Amino acid sequence: MTADNDGAWFAQKTFGYGAGLPIAWQGWVLLAVMVGVGVALWYALMPGHPGVFSAAEVGVVIVPLPLIRAKTRGGWRWRWR
């Protein structure tokens, strides 16, 4: 399997730990859904329930992390460059 066709949705970071920017349409869709859900939660919960909003936002970030980690080219590890 070539690097261009390895099934990765996200690039590895050049420096640091974790995933970089999306490199496939699936990664861009996942990122757009996460942002969309975050904006919807802002309008629905922030005016009257900032604590609930904060907890929900943490969930929006944490729930897809295993998928993002699995779909990152080269995996997650610390990179110096």
DSSP file (Angstrom, degrees, kcal/mol; ACC not computed):
  #  RESIDUE AA STRUCTURE BP1 BP2  ACC     N-H-->O    O-->H-N    N-H-->O    O-->H-N    TCO  KAPPA ALPHA  PHI   PSI    X-CA   Y-CA   Z-CA
    1    1 A M              0   0    0      0, 0.0     5,-0.1     0, 0.0     2,-0.1   0.000 360.0 360.0 360.0 129.6    0.0    0.0    0.0
    2    2 A T    >   -     0   0    0      3,-0.1     3,-0.7     1,-0.1     0, 0.0  -0.327 360.0-110.5 -81.3 166.0    1.5    3.4   -1.0
    3    3 A A  G >  S+     0   0    0      1,-0.2     3,-0.8     2,-0.2     5,-0.2   0.812 119.4  54.7 -65.6 -29.6    1.6    6.4    1.2
    4    4 A D  G 3  S+     0   0    0      1,-0.2    -1,-0.2     2,-0.1     3,-0.2   0.718 116.8  36.3 -75.5 -19.8   -1.0    8.1   -1.0
    5    5 A N  G <  S+     0   0    0     -3,-0.7    -1,-0.2     1,-0.1    -2,-0.2  -0.205  78.7 114.5-126.6  41.6   -3.4    5.2   -0.6
    6    6 A D  S <  S-     0   0    0     -3,-0.8    -1,-0.1    -5,-0.1    -2,-0.1   0.410  85.9-111.2 -94.4   2.8   -2.9    4.1    3.0
    7    7 A G        +     0   0    0      1,-0.3     2,-0.2    -3,-0.2    -2,-0.1   0.550  64.9 151.4  82.6   7.2   -6.4    5.1    4.1
    8    8 A A        -     0   0    0     -5,-0.2    -1,-0.3     1,-0.1    64,-0.2  -0.477  29.7-174.0 -75.1 142.7   -5.2    8.0    6.3
    9    9 A W  S    S+     0   0    0     62,-2.8    14,-2.8     1,-0.2    15,-1.3   0.630  71.3  42.4-103.1 -23.2   -7.5   10.9    6.9
   10   10 A F  E    S-Ab  22  72A   0     61,-2.1    63,-2.7    12,-0.3    -1,-0.2  -0.939  77.1-126.2-129.1 147.3   -5.1   13.1    8.7
   11   11 A A  E     -     0   0A   0     10,-2.4     9,-3.5    -2,-0.3     2,-0.2  -0.489  34.4-103.4 -83.1 159.0   -1.4   14.0    8.2
   12   12 A Q  E     -A   19   0A   0      7,-0.2     9,-0.2    -2,-0.2     7,-0.2  -0.518  41.5-103.4 -76.7 152.9    1.1   13.6   11.0
   13   13 A K        -     0   0    0      5,-1.0     3,-0.2    -2,-0.2    68,-0.1  -0.474  15.6-142.4 -74.0 148.2    2.3   16.7   12.7
   14   14 A T  S    S+     0   0    0      1,-0.3     2,-0.4    -2,-0.1    -1,-0.1   0.863  89.8  17.3 -75.4 -37.5    5.7   18.1   11.8
   15   15 A F  S    S+     0   0    0     66,-0.1    -1,-0.3    65,-0.1     2,-0.2  -0.999 115.0  11.5-138.3 131.8    6.4   19.1   15.4
   16   16 A G  B    S-C   79   0B   0     63,-2.6    63,-1.7    -2,-0.4     2,-0.4  -0.652  89.5 -49.9 106.2-161.6    4.6   17.9   18.6
   17   17 A Y  S    S+     0   0    0     -2,-0.2     2,-0.3    61,-0.2    61,-0.1  -0.933  87.7  22.2-122.0 137.8    2.2   15.1   19.3
   18   18 A G  S    S-     0   0    0     -2,-0.4    -5,-1.0    59,-0.3    59,-0.3  -0.730  90.6 -27.8 115.1-160.0   -1.1   14.2   17.6
   19   19 A A  E     -A   12   0A   0     -2,-0.3    -7,-0.2    -7,-0.2    -2,-0.1  -0.657  45.9-152.0 -99.9 151.9   -2.7   14.7   14.2
   20   20 A G  E     -     0   0A   0     -9,-3.5    -7,-0.1     1,-0.3    -1,-0.1   0.066  50.4 -38.2 -95.7-148.9   -2.2   17.5   11.7
   21   21 A L  E    S-     0   0A   0     -9,-0.2   -10,-2.4     1,-0.1    -1,-0.3  -0.349  72.8 -88.4 -74.9 156.7   -4.6   18.8    9.1
   22   22 A P  E     -A   10   0A   0      0, 0.0   -12,-0.3     0, 0.0    -1,-0.1  -0.349  35.1-177.1 -63.0 146.0   -6.9   16.5    7.2
   23   23 A I        +     0   0    0    -14,-2.8     2,-0.3    -3,-0.1   -13,-0.2   0.370  66.4  52.8-122.2  -2.9   -5.5   15.1    3.9
   24   24 A A  S  > S-     0   0    0    -15,-1.3     4,-1.8     1,-0.1     3,-0.5  -0.910  87.7-112.3-131.1 159.1   -8.7   13.2    2.7
   25   25 A W  H  > S+     0   0    0     -2,-0.3     4,-2.4     1,-0.2     5,-0.2   0.839 116.0  60.0 -61.8 -31.3  -12.2   14.3    2.2
   26   26 A Q  H  > S+     0   0    0      1,-0.2     4,-2.4     2,-0.2    -1,-0.2   0.890 104.4  49.3 -63.7 -38.7  -13.3   12.1    5.1
   27   27 A G  H  > S+     0   0    0     -3,-0.5     4,-2.4     2,-0.2    -1,-0.2   0.890 110.6  49.8 -66.3 -39.7  -11.1   14.1    7.5
   28   28 A W  H  X S+     0   0    0     -4,-1.8     4,-2.5     2,-0.2    -2,-0.2   0.887 110.7  50.2 -66.2 -38.2  -12.5   17.4    6.3
   29   29 A V  H  X S+     0   0    0     -4,-2.4     4,-2.6     2,-0.2    -2,-0.2   0.930 110.8  49.0 -64.9 -44.4  -16.0   16.1    6.8
   30   30 A L  H  X S+     0   0    0     -4,-2.4     4,-2.3     1,-0.2    -2,-0.2   0.921 112.5  48.0 -60.2 -44.2  -15.2   15.0   10.3
   31   31 A L  H  X S+     0   0    0     -4,-2.4     4,-2.3     1,-0.2    -1,-0.2   0.910 112.2  49.3 -63.0 -42.7  -13.6   18.4   11.1
   32   32 A A  H  X S+     0   0    0     -4,-2.5     4,-2.7     2,-0.2    -2,-0.2   0.887 110.8  50.1 -64.9 -39.0  -16.6   20.2    9.6
   33   33 A V  H  X S+     0   0    0     -4,-2.6     4,-2.8     2,-0.2     5,-0.2   0.915 110.2  50.3 -65.2 -42.4  -19.1   18.1   11.6
   34   34 A M  H  X S+     0   0    0     -4,-2.3     4,-2.0     2,-0.2    -2,-0.2   0.918 113.6  44.8 -62.1 -43.3  -17.1   18.8   14.8
   35   35 A V  H  X S+     0   0    0     -4,-2.3     4,-2.5     2,-0.2    -2,-0.2   0.916 113.5  51.1 -66.5 -42.6  -17.2   22.5   14.2
   36   36 A G  H  X S+     0   0    0     -4,-2.7     4,-2.4     1,-0.2    -2,-0.2   0.908 110.9  47.1 -61.4 -43.5  -20.9   22.4   13.2
   37   37 A V  H  X S+     0   0    0     -4,-2.8     4,-2.5     2,-0.2    -1,-0.2   0.892 111.5  52.4 -65.4 -38.8  -21.8   20.6   16.4
   38   38 A G  H  X S+     0   0    0     -4,-2.0     4,-1.9    -5,-0.2    -2,-0.2   0.914 111.0  45.9 -63.0 -43.1  -19.7   23.0   18.4
   39   39 A V  H  X S+     0   0    0     -4,-2.5     4,-2.2     2,-0.2    -2,-0.2   0.909 112.4  51.0 -66.1 -42.1  -21.5   26.0   16.9
   40   40 A A  H  X S+     0   0    0     -4,-2.4     4,-2.1     1,-0.2    -2,-0.2   0.904 110.3  49.5 -62.2 -41.1  -24.9   24.4   17.4
   41   41 A L  H  X>S+     0   0    0     -4,-2.5     4,-3.0     2,-0.2     5,-0.8   0.874 107.2  56.3 -65.0 -36.4  -24.1   23.7   21.0
   42   42 A W  H  X5S+     0   0    0     -4,-1.9     4,-1.4     1,-0.2    -2,-0.2   0.953 112.0  41.0 -58.5 -50.7  -23.0   27.3   21.4
   43   43 A Y  H  <5S+     0   0    0     -4,-2.2    -1,-0.2     1,-0.2    -2,-0.2   0.837 121.3  43.0 -68.8 -32.0  -26.3   28.7   20.2
   44   44 A A  H  <5S+     0   0    0     -4,-2.1    -2,-0.2    -5,-0.2    -1,-0.2   0.865 130.4  14.6 -82.3 -37.1  -28.3   26.1   22.1
   45   45 A L  H  X5S+     0   0    0     -4,-3.0     4,-2.7    -5,-0.2     3,-0.4   0.735 103.6  76.6-115.4 -28.3  -26.6   26.0   25.5
   46   46 A M  T  <<S+     0   0    0     -4,-1.4    -3,-0.1    -5,-0.8    -4,-0.1   0.884  88.1  58.2 -63.5 -42.7  -24.2   28.9   26.1
   47   47 A P  T  4 S+     0   0    0      0, 0.0    -1,-0.2     0, 0.0    -2,-0.1   0.893 127.8  11.1 -57.2 -40.7  -26.7   31.7   26.9
   48   48 A G  T  4 S+     0   0    0     -3,-0.4    -2,-0.2    -4,-0.2    -3,-0.1   0.628 133.6  38.7-112.4 -15.3  -28.3   29.9   29.8
   49   49 A H     X  +     0   0    0     -4,-2.7     4,-2.3     1,-0.1    -1,-0.2  -0.547  52.5 160.8-138.9  69.7  -26.1   27.0   30.6
   50   50 A P  H  > S+     0   0    0      0, 0.0     4,-2.2     0, 0.0     5,-0.1   0.834  79.6  54.1 -64.5 -30.7  -22.4   27.7   30.3
   51   51 A G  H  > S+     0   0    0      2,-0.2     4,-2.0     1,-0.2     5,-0.2   0.914 110.4  45.4 -68.1 -42.3  -21.4   24.7   32.4
   52   52 A V  H  > S+     0   0    0      2,-0.2     4,-2.5     1,-0.2     5,-0.2   0.894 111.6  53.9 -66.3 -39.7  -23.4   22.2   30.3
   53   53 A F  H  X S+     0   0    0     -4,-2.3     4,-2.4    -8,-0.3    -2,-0.2   0.929 108.1  49.4 -59.3 -45.9  -22.0   23.8   27.2
   54   54 A S  H  X S+     0   0    0     -4,-2.2     4,-1.9     1,-0.2    -1,-0.2   0.910 111.8  47.9 -62.2 -43.1  -18.4   23.3   28.4
   55   55 A A  H  X S+     0   0    0     -4,-2.0     4,-1.7     1,-0.2    -1,-0.2   0.898 112.2  49.6 -64.3 -40.6  -19.0   19.7   29.2
   56   56 A A  H  X S+     0   0    0     -4,-2.5     4,-2.1     1,-0.2    -2,-0.2   0.884 108.7  52.7 -66.8 -38.1  -20.7   19.1   25.9
   57   57 A E  H  X S+     0   0    0     -4,-2.4     4,-1.6     2,-0.2    -1,-0.2   0.885 105.8  53.7 -65.3 -38.4  -17.8   20.7   24.0
   58   58 A V  H  X S+     0   0    0     -4,-1.9     4,-2.6     1,-0.2    -1,-0.2   0.907 109.3  49.9 -61.1 -40.5  -15.3   18.4   25.8
   59   59 A G  H  X S+     0   0    0     -4,-1.7     4,-2.5     1,-0.2    -2,-0.2   0.891 105.4  55.8 -63.6 -40.3  -17.4   15.5   24.6
   60   60 A V  H  < S+     0   0    0     -4,-2.1    -1,-0.2     1,-0.2    -2,-0.2   0.843 115.0  39.9 -61.8 -32.9  -17.3   16.8   21.0
   61   61 A V  H  < S+     0   0    0     -4,-1.6     4,-0.3    -5,-0.1    -2,-0.2   0.881 119.4  43.3 -83.0 -40.5  -13.5   16.9   21.2
   62   62 A I  H >< S+     0   0    0     -4,-2.6     3,-1.3     1,-0.2    -2,-0.2   0.876 101.6  64.8 -78.0 -38.5  -13.0   13.6   23.0
   63   63 A V  T 3< S+     0   0    0     -4,-2.5     4,-0.3     1,-0.3    -1,-0.2   0.894 106.2  41.3 -57.7 -45.2  -15.5   11.3   21.3
   64   64 A P  T 3> S+     0   0    0      0, 0.0     4,-2.5     0, 0.0     3,-0.3   0.516  87.8  96.8 -83.2   0.1  -13.8   11.3   17.9
   65   65 A L  H <> S+     0   0    0     -3,-1.3     4,-2.9    -4,-0.3     5,-0.2   0.884  80.1  52.4 -58.0 -42.5  -10.2   11.1   19.2
   66   66 A P  H  > S+     0   0    0      0, 0.0     4,-2.1     0, 0.0    -1,-0.2   0.904 112.4  46.5 -61.2 -37.6   -9.9    7.3   18.8
   67   67 A L  H  > S+     0   0    0     -4,-0.3     4,-1.8    -3,-0.3    -2,-0.2   0.923 113.1  48.6 -67.6 -43.9  -11.0    7.6   15.1
   68   68 A I  H  < S+     0   0    0     -4,-2.5    -1,-0.2     1,-0.2   -58,-0.2   0.915 112.3  49.2 -62.3 -42.4   -8.6   10.5   14.5
   69   69 A R  H >< S+     0   0    0     -4,-2.9     3,-1.1    -5,-0.2    -1,-0.2   0.911 111.8  48.3 -63.7 -41.8   -5.8    8.6   16.1
   70   70 A A  H 3< S+     0   0    0     -4,-2.1    -1,-0.2     1,-0.2    -2,-0.2   0.796 113.7  47.4 -68.6 -28.1   -6.5    5.5   14.0
   71   71 A K  T 3< S+     0   0    0     -4,-1.8   -62,-2.8    -5,-0.1   -61,-2.1   0.131  84.6 110.8-103.1  19.9   -6.7    7.5   10.8
   72   72 A T  B X  S-b   10   0A   0     -3,-1.1     3,-1.9   -64,-0.2     2,-0.3  -0.847  73.6-118.6 -96.6 126.7   -3.5    9.5   11.2
   73   73 A R  T 3  S+     0   0    0    -63,-2.7    -2,-0.1    -2,-0.5   -66,-0.0  -0.454  99.0   8.9 -63.7 123.3   -0.7    8.7    8.8
   74   74 A G  T 3  S-     0   0    0     -2,-0.3    -1,-0.3   -62,-0.1   -63,-0.1   0.399 112.7-108.1  87.0  -2.8    2.3    7.5   10.8
   75   75 A G    <   -     0   0    0     -3,-1.9     2,-0.6    -6,-0.1   -57,-0.1  -0.031  48.0 -53.9  73.9 179.5    0.4    7.4   14.1
   76   76 A W  S    S+     0   0    0    -59,-0.1     2,-0.3    -7,-0.1   -59,-0.1  -0.871  74.0 128.5-100.1 120.3    0.6    9.6   17.1
   77   77 A R        -     0   0    0     -2,-0.6   -59,-0.3   -59,-0.3     2,-0.3  -0.959  64.0 -81.1-158.7 163.2    4.1   10.1   18.6
   78   78 A W        -     0   0    0     -2,-0.3     2,-0.4   -61,-0.1   -61,-0.2  -0.515  45.5-166.7 -71.2 132.5    6.2   13.0   19.5
   79   79 A R  B     -C   16   0B   0    -63,-1.7   -63,-2.6    -2,-0.3   -65,-0.0  -0.982  20.6-169.2-123.8 131.5    8.0   14.5   16.5
   80   80 A W              0   0    0     -2,-0.4    -1,-0.1   -65,-0.2   -65,-0.1   0.705 360.0 360.0 -88.3 -22.7   10.9   17.0   16.8
   81   81 A R              0   0    0    -68,-0.1   -66,-0.1   -65,-0.1    -2,-0.1   0.263 360.0 360.0 163.6 360.0   10.8   17.7   13.0
